[in-house]
Amino acid sequence: MTNVFGAPHKGTGSSHEQVVFCQDETSGLRAIIAIYSTALGPSLGGTRFYPYESEDEALADVLNLSKAMAYKNALAGLDLGGGKAVIIGDPDADKSEELLRAYGRFVQSLNGRYYTACDVGTYSEDMDVIARETRFVTGRTEANGGAGDSSVLTAYGVYQGMRAAAENLWGAPTLRGRRVGVEGVGKVGHRLVEHLLDDGAEVVICDVSEAAVERVRARRPEVEVVDDADALVRADLDVYAPCALGGSLNDDTVQTLRAKIVCGAANNQLAHPGVEKQLADRGILYAPDYVVNAGGVIQVADEIAGFDFERAKAKATKIFDTTRRIFALAAEEGVPPAVAADRLAERRMAAVGRLRGIWL
């Protein structure tokens, strides 16, 4: 296990507090845990199990994701810092009890600086296995006293953020009569579709998985399906909701996007800095991803103190107010909403983090 403290990792420009490389040859575990900030408390972020093409690609992802978690947790009003982990491999082929328990040992070795949870490629059942080796895990199954599937409140929070965007642009906090395109109808996306249809929206979907599309169509045959993400971006939409992997908003998609609002569950939707300005210049209202998709982390964070779904849902409902506040600050300071969100998060981390210097 290798630790990097208080210094950028070579070639990354990172200002993370700690980066830990974890390896167990027998189980095949190759993982990286990144802690961006503990200014507000122990870092919390999910474990992504993904077949990265290289360690450098995995490192870049975990650094970006852990920073986003720090900002997400700050704006969600949580007393938690930001961290993230990635396990390099194919979860369908490489995941095993031995590997997950080996990973749990590494998490435990950080002595509470990092709490892990579910992400792409990991599930509540995996957290139950990891919890056999560490107490610093959340997002476990309900049968084991956990919060269960965090996609429930992730989708609910995105819907709240979308309502706030609709109010800002069209004067009413509803998607009724609006045409919404949802890219990715997996864990979160298919739940978001339900909220939108119940609100009276027209919904267009796409997903690389035909099974995921058919699952939605089986429940809600009124949804429209397009072939791929490019077709969805070019479609006549009011709202575009990216709910797959990140980077969907790039120079090309921003120029072809016809929607007036972007609000979705995917992490790191902006392919590079500057995309937020391109969206603003085109008159497209962007609801910052880490603000609106915070319902999941709110759900799993509540488990740390003993999970209560209604309490967690009440906190996730406040995503509506937080999103409104960000739009108001963006207008007041003449900056894109993504910049306004960063400023609010940084102010809270600085203000509350300063209090840790007061000796108790």
N, C-alpha and C positions, 0 to 999 in steps of 0.2 A: 504494500500500500504506500502510495506517495502523496505527500501533502505539499501544497504550495500556499504560503501564507503572505498576505499583504503585498503582493507584487504581481505584475502582469505575467501571465504565461507566455512564453516566447511565441511571437507571431500572432497573438490574439488581440493585444491592446486591452486585455481584460483588467478590471479593477476589482475583481471578486475578492472576498475575504479568504476563501479557501477553495481549492480544487483537489479532489481526491480521486486517484486512479486505483481501481480495485480489480484484482485478478485472482482467480482460483482455478488452476489448470485442470484439476481432476473433474470438477463439475462443468468446466467450460465457461465459467463466469468471466466476462470482461465488462466492466462498468465504470462510469465516471459520475461522481457526485460533485455538484457545484453549489457553493453557498455564496450568494451575491451580497447579502446584508443580513445582519442580526440586530440592526438598530432598534427595531420595534419588538423584538423577541426572537425565539427560536425560528429558524427558517423552515418553511413548509412548501412542498411542491411534489408533484407526482413522479413516478418512475416510468419512463418511456422505454419499451422493449421493441427495438427496431433494427432491421438488417442494414445498418449503415455500410456504405462502400469502403470507408476508411475510418481510422481513429480520429483523424483531423476533422472529418465531417461530423462525427459524433460529438467531438469537443466543441465545435462551433455551435451546434444545436443546443447542447446543455448550457453553454454560457449565455446564449440569447434567451433561452427559456427561463433560466434561473433569475436573470435580471427582470424579465417580465413578471415573474412571480412576486418579486419584491414590490414592484409598483402596483400589481394587482391586489396584494394583501393590504398594502397601505390604503388604497382607495376603497377597499371593502370594509375599512374600519376595524381590521383585525390587529391584535397585538402580536403579530407574527412577521418574521422577516421572509426573505425570498430564497428558495433553493430549488434544485431540480436534479434528477438523476436520469441517466440513460444506461440501458443494458444493450450491448452490441450483439445482435443475433436475430434469428428468425423465431418469433415466439411460438409459432406452430410446430417447429422442429426442435428447437433448442431448450425450451422451457422445461424445467423439472423441479421436483421438490428439493433436490440437493442444491441446485443452482440458486433457487430462491432463498433457501435457508443460508447459504453462503453469503448471499447479498445482504440478508438480514444481519449477519454478524458484523459486516462492515458498517451498516447503519448504526448498530449499537455502539460500535467503537468510537463514534463521534459524540457520545455522551449527551445527546439531546440537542446538539446544535442544529440537527436536521431531522424533521419528521417527513416520512415518505407517505405516498398515497397512490391511487391509480392514475394511469395516463394511457396513451396509445399502446396497445399490446399487453396491458396488464388489467386485472379485474379484481373485484372485491375478494374473490376466492384466493387470489394470489397474495393479497394482503394478509389473509388469515394464516397462510404458510409463513410469510415473512415475520409475522407477529410471534411465531414460536421461537424466534431468536432475538427479537428486539421489542421493547415497549414503545419505541418511537415510530409508530405506524398508525395510520388512520385510514378511513375508507374501507373498513372491514365489512363483512356480511352482517346483516341484521341478526342472524342466528348466533353470531359471536359478539353481539352487543355493539355492532358498528352502525355507521350511517347508511350503508348499502351503496347502491349505484348513484354516484354523484352527478350523472348526466341528468337526473330528474330536475335538480335545481339549477344546473347549468343552462338547460333549455329555458327554464322559467325566467332566469335572469336575463338571457338574451332577449326574450320576448318583452320584458320590462324596459330594457334599453331601446328596443325598437319602437315601443309605444312613446317613449320620450322623444325620439327622433321624429316620429310622425307628428307629434304635437308641435315640435319646433318648426317643422316645415309646412304642415298643412292645418295647424290650429286645433287639432283634436287628438287625444292619445289613443287612437284606435287604428287598426289596419283594415277595417271594414271597407270593402270595395277596392282595396289596393291589390296590385299584382306583385307577389313576392317570389323571387327565385331562390331556392335553397340548394346550394352545392354541397353534397355530402349528406346522406340520410342514414348515418350510422347511429352510434350511441346517443348523440345529442340531436342531430338533425331530424330524426324521425319524430322525436318528442316536440321539437319546435314546430314542425308541420302541424301537429295536433293543436297547439295553441293558436296558430295562425288561422286554421280552418274554423276553429270554434269562435274566433273573433270576426269571421266573415270575410277573410281574405281569399283571393284566388292564388293558388300555389303551383309553381312550376319547379320540378326537381330534376337532379341528375346525380349519378354516382357511378364510380368505376365498377361497383359490385352490382350485378344484375339481381342478386338475391336481396340486397338491401332495398333496391327499387321495388321489387315485387312484394316485399313485406309491407311497404307503405301502400302500394296499390291495392293490396288485399284488404287493408283496413279502410282506406280512404280512396275509392276508385275515382273520385272527382279530380284528383291531382293530375296535372299535365306533366309529361316526361319529355325531356330533350336528350339528345345523344351524348353530349359531353359538356365540360365546363366552358369551352369556347362558345358553344351555341347558347349556353345560358347567359354568358356575359353580353352577347350580342342581342339577346331577346328584348322585347318591349316590356320592361319591368319598371315598377315603382321603387322596389327595394331589392337589393342583392345581398344575400346572406351566405357568406362563405363559412362552411362548417366542416371542411375537410382539413388537409394539412395546410401549413402556412405558405406565405409568399404568393398568394393568388393575385394580389394587387401589385402589378408591375407596370412598367412604362407602356406596354402594349395594351394590357387589359383596361387601364385607366382611360386610354384614348378611345376605346371601343365601347366602354360601359355606357349603357343607356339609362340605368337606374339613377334616381335622385338621392337615394339613401343607401349606404353600405353599413350593415349591422349583422354580424354573424359570430359564431362560436369559435372559429379557428383561432389558434394562437399565432402571433407574428404574421398578420395578414399583409403588412406592408413589406414588399420585397427589399426595399432599401430606403434609407433616409431621403426625404424629398418627395416621396410619393404622396404624403399627406398634403403637401402644398399643391401638387398636381390635381388632386381631388378637389381641394378648395377652389382652385382656379377654374375648374370646370363646373363649379356650383353644385358639387356632390357632397352631401353631408355625411361625414364619416363618424360613426360611433366607435370610439377606441375599443379594440378587441378585449384588452385585459380589464377594461371596466365592465363591459356588458357580460363577459363570460365568467364572472367571478362567483356565480351562484354555486358552482361545484366546490370551490375551495371553501366557501362559507359553510357548505354542508359538511365537508369532512373536518373542518376546523372545529365545528360544534361538537363533534364526537370526542375531542380531547377532554372536554369537561363533562361528558356524559350526554349522549345525543338526544335531542328533542326536535323532531321534525318541524313542528309548528314554529318553534323559536327560530330555527334556521331559515324557514321560509319567510318569516317576518323580516329577517335581516336581508334576505335576497330581494325582497320587494323594494327595499331602499335603493336598489340599483337604478330604479326609475328616477329617484330624486338626485342621485349622484350624477347620472347622465345629463339631466337638466342643468345641474350646476356647472358642469363642464362646458356645455353649449353656451351658457350665459357668460362664463369667464372668457371663452374663446371670442365671443362678440365684443366683450368689454376691452380685452387686451389686443384685439385685432390679430389673432393667431389661429391656426387650424385647431380643431378639437383635440387632436393627438398631442399637440404641444401644450395645450391647456391642461390636459390630463396629467402629463408628465410633471408639470409645475406643481399641481395640487399634491401629487404623490410625494415629490421631493420635499415640499414644504412640511408635510406631515412627518416624514422620516427624520428630517432635520430637527423639527420642533420637539417631537416626542423622544427621539433618540438622544437629544441633549439632556433630558431629564435623568438619563442613566448615569450622568456624571454627578448627580446629587447623592451623597453617601447616606445610606440608611442604617 
